[in-house]
Amino acid sequence: MERLTMQQLCSFVTDDKKYSDKFVLLKAGDIMTLVKYYMIGYRILLLVGRGEVDVTVNGRSYRLVEHDYLDILDGTLCRFSSVSSDAELYCMIVTMDFLVDSLRDVVPGPSNYLFKVVMNPIMRMNSADASVMWRQMRMLDGAMSETAHYYRAEMIKLYFKSFILEFGNILFHEQGWQIPEQSLAKRDLLM
């Protein structure tokens, strides 16, 4: 089993699936090319619209199904095992630089979310919330595919931010968390 760096991943995918060497957006067929690699060192956000995906996170196996959302932190070991033939999914692979740049001065969710993700990286959404998230992913996919768009980089960051904010909204409403009064400083976000 070989480790896949972000630079290697970016060399495998076409221009319409990557932004610089900081952001990659994959679909179900693309995930199968990653099966022989393990990944660590970047954030992985995966949303399943249909079908099944088997993934191993820090040695523990999970099966993701329709409406599941997977969030893998950059220090977590991840490996995809299989993807069903009927799977529809989006998988974002993101560097910390891209996250910080896109989410500047924004609190993207509850403060204890990251601790919960370490314990359980999968969130099962209801169909209404999954529909909202799927719509956000399609908009991001559209921005990614327009490689000649003059503002492509800005659009990708905007739609990524929109995706994260919609997800944060779902977390606040689902869990009954209180929305913070002030935004998070950049240094606090990095911590």
C-alpha positions in Angstrom: 0.0 0.0 0.0 1.4 3.3 -1.0 0.8 6.8 0.3 -0.8 9.3 -2.1 0.3 12.9 -1.7 -1.8 15.9 -2.9 0.8 16.6 -5.6 0.5 13.0 -6.9 -3.3 13.1 -6.8 -3.3 16.3 -8.7 -1.1 14.8 -11.4 -3.6 11.9 -11.8 -6.7 14.0 -12.4 -7.8 16.3 -15.2 -7.9 20.1 -14.9 -11.7 20.1 -14.5 -11.3 18.1 -11.3 -8.6 20.2 -9.6 -7.8 23.7 -8.5 -4.1 24.3 -8.3 -2.6 21.6 -5.9 -5.0 22.6 -3.1 -8.4 21.3 -4.1 -9.7 18.2 -5.9 -13.3 17.2 -6.6 -13.9 13.6 -7.5 -16.9 11.5 -8.4 -17.6 7.8 -8.0 -15.6 6.5 -11.0 -12.6 8.5 -9.9 -12.6 7.0 -6.4 -11.9 3.5 -7.8 -8.5 4.7 -9.1 -7.6 5.5 -5.4 -8.2 2.0 -4.0 -4.6 1.0 -4.0 -3.5 4.1 -2.0 -3.8 5.3 1.5 -4.3 9.0 2.1 -3.2 11.3 4.9 -2.2 15.0 5.1 -5.3 16.6 3.7 -9.0 16.9 4.5 -11.4 14.6 2.8 -15.2 15.4 2.6 -17.4 12.9 0.9 -21.1 13.0 0.3 -23.0 9.9 -1.0 -26.1 10.5 -3.1 -26.7 6.9 -4.0 -25.0 3.5 -3.7 -22.4 2.3 -1.3 -18.8 3.2 -0.5 -16.4 1.2 1.7 -13.7 3.1 3.4 -11.1 2.4 6.1 -10.4 5.3 8.6 -7.5 4.8 11.0 -7.8 1.0 10.6 -11.6 0.9 11.2 -13.9 0.0 8.3 -17.1 1.9 7.4 -19.8 1.4 4.8 -21.3 4.7 3.6 -24.8 4.6 2.0 -27.2 7.2 0.6 -27.2 10.5 2.5 -24.0 9.8 4.4 -21.4 12.5 4.8 -17.8 11.6 5.6 -15.4 14.1 7.1 -11.7 13.0 7.4 -9.4 15.4 9.1 -5.9 16.0 7.6 -4.1 13.9 10.3 -6.3 10.8 9.7 -5.3 7.8 7.7 -7.9 7.0 5.0 -8.2 4.3 2.3 -11.1 3.6 0.0 -11.9 -0.1 -0.4 -14.8 -0.3 -2.9 -17.5 1.7 -4.6 -20.7 0.1 -5.8 -21.5 0.3 -9.5 -24.6 2.4 -8.9 -22.8 4.9 -6.7 -23.2 8.7 -7.0 -21.0 10.7 -4.8 -18.8 13.8 -4.6 -15.5 13.7 -2.8 -13.6 16.9 -2.0 -9.9 16.6 -1.1 -8.7 19.8 0.4 -5.4 21.2 1.8 -5.4 23.3 5.0 -4.2 26.3 3.0 -7.3 26.1 0.8 -9.6 25.7 3.9 -8.1 28.7 5.6 -8.2 30.9 2.5 -11.8 29.9 1.7 -13.2 30.2 5.2 -11.5 33.4 6.3 -13.3 35.1 9.2 -16.1 32.6 9.3 -17.2 30.1 12.0 -18.2 27.2 9.8 -19.9 25.1 12.5 -20.1 24.2 16.2 -16.9 24.5 18.1 -16.9 20.9 19.3 -17.6 19.5 15.8 -13.9 18.5 15.2 -13.8 16.5 18.4 -17.0 14.6 17.3 -15.5 13.9 13.8 -12.4 12.3 15.4 -14.7 9.9 17.3 -17.1 9.3 14.4 -16.3 10.7 10.9 -19.7 9.8 9.4 -22.9 11.8 9.7 -26.2 10.4 8.4 -28.4 13.1 7.0 -32.1 13.2 6.4 -33.2 13.5 2.8 -34.0 17.2 3.0 -30.5 18.1 4.4 -28.8 15.7 1.9 -30.7 17.4 -0.9 -29.4 20.8 0.2 -25.8 19.5 0.4 -26.1 17.7 -3.0 -27.3 21.0 -4.6 -24.2 22.8 -3.2 -21.9 20.0 -4.6 -23.5 20.3 -8.1 -22.8 24.1 -8.1 -19.2 23.5 -7.0 -18.9 20.8 -9.7 -20.1 23.3 -12.3 -17.5 25.9 -11.2 -14.8 23.2 -11.4 -15.8 22.1 -14.9 -15.5 25.7 -16.3 -11.7 25.7 -16.6 -11.7 28.8 -18.9 -13.9 30.9 -16.5 -12.1 34.1 -15.7 -13.1 33.9 -12.0 -12.9 30.2 -11.7 -10.7 30.3 -8.5 -13.0 32.7 -6.8 -16.1 30.7 -7.8 -14.6 27.5 -6.5 -13.8 29.1 -3.1 -17.2 30.7 -3.0 -19.1 27.4 -3.6 -16.8 25.6 -1.2 -17.6 28.2 1.4 -21.3 27.9 0.6 -21.1 24.1 1.0 -19.4 24.4 4.4 -21.8 27.1 5.6 -24.8 25.0 4.6 -23.3 22.0 6.5 -22.7 24.2 9.5 -26.3 25.4 9.4 -27.5 21.7 9.4 -25.3 21.0 12.4 -26.6 23.9 14.3 -30.2 23.0 13.6 -29.9 19.3 13.9 -28.0 19.4 17.2 -29.7 22.5 18.7 -26.3 24.2 19.0 -26.2 27.9 19.5 -24.7 30.0 16.7 -21.7 32.0 18.0 -22.0 35.8 18.2 -18.6 36.7 16.8 -16.5 35.2 14.0 -13.4 33.2 14.6 -10.0 35.0 14.1 -7.7 33.4 11.6 -5.2 32.4 14.3 -8.0 30.7 16.3 -9.2 28.8 13.2 -5.7 27.5 12.6 -5.5 26.3 16.2 
